[in-house]
C-alpha cells in the first residue's frame, strides 16, 4: 500500500485527470482519495492505493509530475 500527497494548482478537471488518466488506465485500485484547496488556489490531493513495488510507484510519480498543474508529490508512507 502506498500513500502520496499531490500538490497542484487547482483547476477544473485536475482531480479527474489524475484519477482517470493515471490510475484507472493502469488498473490501479484507489483505496482512498481526498482533496483540499487553499485560499491561494493550491490543491492537495491525498491518495492511498496498492502498487506493484517501489519501481512501479516511482514510474507513476514521474508520470504524474508531467501533468500540467502538478507542483510536487510526496510519499506519505507505506
Secondary structure by P-SEA (a helix, b strand, c coil): cbbbbbbbccccaaaaaaaccccccccccccccccccccccbbbbbbbbbcccaaaaaaaaaaaaacccccccccccc
